[in-house]
Amino acid sequence: MFKAGKIALSDKAPKVECVIRNVSDRGACLEVSTPLGIQSRFNFICDGVCHPCRIAWIRDNKIGVVFTEAASEGKATAQKGTSALLMDGGPCLNHVSAGELACV
């Protein structure tokens, strides 16, 4: 059984529900109803933990993301000017290196 997660695009926008297909310490594969409107950088929330990430790839309704910073607990926030598809946005803590991953 897959877990549920959320995509935080900004402080004011409603969070986008997603299904976590797989997750590692470096990234995740998320399934959404549609990838339209999801920017290239956002905060992925799982079990109350915020994971700043960037999109590595999109195939149909699956999105492969790479975590770009260390995860933090608590409220997810995003930078201003992040409402359009494939625009920058999303903070949290310190930068850590991340690799690509595949969705199964």
KEVEX-526582 format. One record per residue: residue number from 1; residue in one letter; x, y, z of N, C-alpha, C in turn. Coordinates in nm, 2 decimals. Layout:
BEGIN
<NUM A <X Y Z> <X Y Z> <X Y Z>>
...
//
This chain:
BEGIN
<1 M <0.08 -0.12 0.00> <0.00 0.00 0.00> <0.09 0.12 0.00>>
<2 F <0.05 0.22 -0.08> <0.13 0.35 -0.09> <0.08 0.45 0.01>>
<3 K <0.17 0.54 0.05> <0.14 0.64 0.14> <0.09 0.77 0.07>>
<4 A <0.02 0.85 0.15> <-0.02 0.98 0.10> <0.08 1.09 0.14>>
<5 G <0.09 1.19 0.05> <0.18 1.30 0.08> <0.11 1.43 0.03>>
<6 K <0.18 1.54 0.04> <0.13 1.67 -0.01> <0.24 1.75 -0.07>>
<7 I <0.20 1.83 -0.17> <0.29 1.92 -0.24> <0.25 2.06 -0.20>>
<8 A <0.34 2.14 -0.14> <0.31 2.28 -0.10> <0.38 2.37 -0.20>>
<9 L <0.29 2.44 -0.28> <0.34 2.53 -0.38> <0.37 2.67 -0.33>>
<10 S <0.30 2.71 -0.23> <0.32 2.84 -0.17> <0.25 2.84 -0.03>>
<11 D <0.26 2.95 0.04> <0.20 2.96 0.17> <0.05 2.97 0.16>>
<12 K <0.00 3.04 0.06> <-0.14 3.06 0.04> <-0.22 2.96 -0.04>>
<13 A <-0.15 2.89 -0.13> <-0.22 2.80 -0.22> <-0.25 2.67 -0.14>>
<14 P <-0.37 2.61 -0.18> <-0.40 2.48 -0.12> <-0.29 2.38 -0.15>>
<15 K <-0.27 2.28 -0.07> <-0.17 2.18 -0.09> <-0.23 2.08 -0.19>>
<16 V <-0.14 2.03 -0.28> <-0.18 1.93 -0.38> <-0.15 1.79 -0.32>>
<17 E <-0.26 1.71 -0.32> <-0.24 1.57 -0.26> <-0.17 1.48 -0.37>>
<18 C <-0.09 1.39 -0.31> <-0.01 1.30 -0.40> <0.00 1.16 -0.33>>
<19 V <0.03 1.07 -0.41> <0.06 0.93 -0.37> <0.21 0.91 -0.38>>
<20 I <0.28 0.86 -0.27> <0.42 0.84 -0.27> <0.44 0.70 -0.32>>
<21 R <0.50 0.69 -0.45> <0.52 0.56 -0.51> <0.65 0.50 -0.45>>
<22 N <0.75 0.58 -0.43> <0.87 0.53 -0.36> <0.94 0.66 -0.30>>
<23 V <1.03 0.64 -0.20> <1.10 0.75 -0.14> <1.23 0.69 -0.09>>
<24 S <1.34 0.78 -0.10> <1.47 0.74 -0.04> <1.52 0.87 0.03>>
<25 D <1.64 0.86 0.08> <1.70 0.98 0.14> <1.73 1.09 0.05>>
<26 R <1.73 1.06 -0.09> <1.77 1.16 -0.19> <1.66 1.21 -0.27>>
<27 G <1.54 1.14 -0.27> <1.43 1.19 -0.35> <1.31 1.10 -0.34>>
<28 A <1.21 1.12 -0.43> <1.09 1.04 -0.43> <1.02 1.04 -0.57>>
<29 C <0.93 0.94 -0.58> <0.85 0.94 -0.70> <0.71 0.96 -0.65>>
<30 L <0.64 1.07 -0.70> <0.51 1.11 -0.65> <0.41 1.09 -0.77>>
<31 E <0.29 1.05 -0.74> <0.19 1.04 -0.83> <0.08 1.14 -0.80>>
<32 V <0.04 1.22 -0.90> <-0.06 1.33 -0.88> <-0.17 1.31 -0.99>>
<33 S <-0.28 1.38 -0.96> <-0.39 1.36 -1.06> <-0.35 1.43 -1.19>>
<34 T <-0.27 1.54 -1.19> <-0.22 1.60 -1.31> <-0.09 1.68 -1.26>>
<35 P <0.01 1.68 -1.34> <0.13 1.76 -1.31> <0.12 1.91 -1.35>>
<36 L <0.01 1.94 -1.42> <-0.01 2.08 -1.46> <-0.02 2.17 -1.34>>
<37 G <0.05 2.28 -1.35> <0.05 2.38 -1.24> <0.15 2.36 -1.13>>
<38 I <0.22 2.25 -1.14> <0.32 2.22 -1.03> <0.46 2.27 -1.08>>
<39 Q <0.51 2.36 -1.00> <0.64 2.43 -1.04> <0.76 2.34 -1.03>>
<40 S <0.87 2.38 -1.08> <0.99 2.29 -1.08> <1.05 2.27 -0.94>>
<41 R <1.03 2.37 -0.85> <1.07 2.35 -0.71> <0.95 2.38 -0.62>>
<42 F <0.94 2.29 -0.52> <0.84 2.30 -0.42> <0.87 2.22 -0.30>>
<43 N <0.79 2.23 -0.20> <0.81 2.15 -0.07> <0.72 2.03 -0.07>>
<44 F <0.78 1.91 -0.06> <0.70 1.79 -0.05> <0.69 1.76 0.10>>
<45 I <0.57 1.73 0.15> <0.54 1.70 0.29> <0.49 1.56 0.31>>
<46 C <0.56 1.49 0.39> <0.53 1.35 0.42> <0.55 1.33 0.58>>
<47 D <0.44 1.28 0.64> <0.44 1.25 0.78> <0.49 1.38 0.86>>
<48 G <0.44 1.50 0.82> <0.47 1.62 0.89> <0.61 1.67 0.87>>
<49 V <0.69 1.61 0.78> <0.82 1.66 0.75> <0.83 1.72 0.61>>
<50 C <0.89 1.84 0.61> <0.90 1.92 0.49> <1.03 1.88 0.41>>
<51 H <1.02 1.85 0.29> <1.13 1.81 0.20> <1.14 1.91 0.08>>
<52 P <1.22 2.01 0.09> <1.24 2.10 -0.03> <1.29 2.01 -0.15>>
<53 C <1.24 2.03 -0.27> <1.28 1.94 -0.38> <1.27 2.02 -0.51>>
<54 R <1.32 1.95 -0.61> <1.31 2.00 -0.75> <1.27 1.88 -0.83>>
<55 I <1.20 1.91 -0.94> <1.15 1.80 -1.03> <1.27 1.76 -1.12>>
<56 A <1.29 1.63 -1.12> <1.40 1.56 -1.20> <1.34 1.52 -1.34>>
<57 W <1.21 1.47 -1.33> <1.14 1.42 -1.45> <0.99 1.41 -1.43>>
<58 I <0.92 1.42 -1.54> <0.77 1.40 -1.53> <0.74 1.30 -1.64>>
<59 R <0.66 1.20 -1.61> <0.60 1.10 -1.70> <0.46 1.08 -1.67>>
<60 D <0.37 1.12 -1.76> <0.23 1.11 -1.73> <0.19 1.18 -1.60>>
<61 N <0.14 1.11 -1.51> <0.10 1.17 -1.38> <0.20 1.14 -1.27>>
<62 K <0.32 1.09 -1.30> <0.42 1.06 -1.21> <0.53 1.17 -1.22>>
<63 I <0.58 1.21 -1.10> <0.69 1.32 -1.09> <0.80 1.26 -1.01>>
<64 G <0.92 1.26 -1.07> <1.04 1.22 -0.99> <1.10 1.35 -0.93>>
<65 V <1.12 1.35 -0.80> <1.18 1.47 -0.74> <1.31 1.43 -0.67>>
<66 V <1.40 1.53 -0.66> <1.53 1.52 -0.59> <1.52 1.62 -0.48>>
<67 F <1.55 1.57 -0.36> <1.55 1.66 -0.24> <1.67 1.75 -0.25>>
<68 T <1.65 1.88 -0.23> <1.75 1.98 -0.25> <1.81 2.04 -0.13>>
<69 E <1.74 2.02 -0.01> <1.79 2.07 0.12> <1.75 1.96 0.22>>
<70 A <1.81 1.98 0.34> <1.78 1.89 0.45> <1.63 1.91 0.49>>
<71 A <1.56 1.80 0.52> <1.42 1.81 0.56> <1.41 1.88 0.70>>
<72 S <1.29 1.93 0.72> <1.26 1.99 0.85> <1.12 1.96 0.89>>
<73 E <1.10 1.95 1.02> <0.96 1.93 1.07> <0.89 2.06 1.08>>
<74 G <0.76 2.06 1.07> <0.68 2.18 1.09> <0.62 2.23 0.96>>
<75 K <0.57 2.36 0.97> <0.50 2.42 0.85> <0.59 2.44 0.73>>
<76 A <0.54 2.40 0.62> <0.61 2.42 0.49> <0.58 2.56 0.44>>
<77 T <0.69 2.63 0.39> <0.67 2.76 0.33> <0.73 2.76 0.20>>
<78 A <0.70 2.86 0.11> <0.76 2.87 -0.02> <0.79 3.02 -0.04>>
<79 Q <0.89 3.04 -0.13> <0.93 3.18 -0.16> <0.82 3.24 -0.24>>
<80 K <0.82 3.38 -0.25> <0.72 3.45 -0.33> <0.75 3.43 -0.48>>
<81 G <0.65 3.45 -0.56> <0.67 3.44 -0.70> <0.68 3.30 -0.75>>
<82 T <0.60 3.20 -0.69> <0.62 3.06 -0.73> <0.49 3.00 -0.78>>
<83 S <0.40 3.07 -0.84> <0.27 3.02 -0.87> <0.27 2.96 -1.01>>
<84 A <0.36 2.98 -1.10> <0.35 2.93 -1.24> <0.42 2.80 -1.25>>
<85 L <0.38 2.73 -1.36> <0.44 2.60 -1.39> <0.58 2.61 -1.42>>
<86 L <0.67 2.53 -1.36> <0.81 2.53 -1.38> <0.88 2.66 -1.35>>
<87 M <0.84 2.72 -1.24> <0.91 2.84 -1.19> <0.98 2.80 -1.05>>
<88 D <1.08 2.88 -1.02> <1.15 2.85 -0.89> <1.07 2.88 -0.77>>
<89 G <1.10 2.81 -0.66> <1.04 2.84 -0.53> <1.07 2.73 -0.43>>
<90 G <1.04 2.76 -0.30> <1.06 2.66 -0.20> <1.19 2.66 -0.12>>
<91 P <1.18 2.69 0.01> <1.30 2.68 0.10> <1.30 2.57 0.20>>
<92 C <1.38 2.57 0.29> <1.37 2.50 0.42> <1.49 2.51 0.50>>
<93 L <1.60 2.43 0.48> <1.72 2.44 0.56> <1.84 2.46 0.47>>
<94 N <1.95 2.37 0.50> <2.07 2.38 0.43> <2.08 2.29 0.31>>
<95 H <2.15 2.33 0.21> <2.17 2.25 0.09> <2.25 2.13 0.11>>
<96 V <2.20 2.01 0.06> <2.27 1.89 0.06> <2.27 1.83 -0.08>>
<97 S <2.37 1.76 -0.12> <2.38 1.70 -0.25> <2.27 1.60 -0.27>>
<98 A <2.22 1.59 -0.39> <2.11 1.49 -0.42> <2.13 1.43 -0.55>>
<99 G <2.08 1.31 -0.57> <2.10 1.23 -0.70> <1.96 1.21 -0.76>>
<100 E <1.97 1.16 -0.88> <1.84 1.12 -0.95> <1.79 0.99 -0.91>>
<101 L <1.66 0.96 -0.93> <1.61 0.83 -0.90> <1.50 0.80 -1.00>>
<102 A <1.45 0.68 -1.00> <1.35 0.62 -1.09> <1.23 0.59 -1.01>>
<103 C <1.12 0.58 -1.09> <0.99 0.55 -1.03> <0.95 0.41 -1.07>>
<104 V <0.91 0.33 -0.98> <0.87 0.19 -1.02> <0.72 0.17 -0.99>>
//
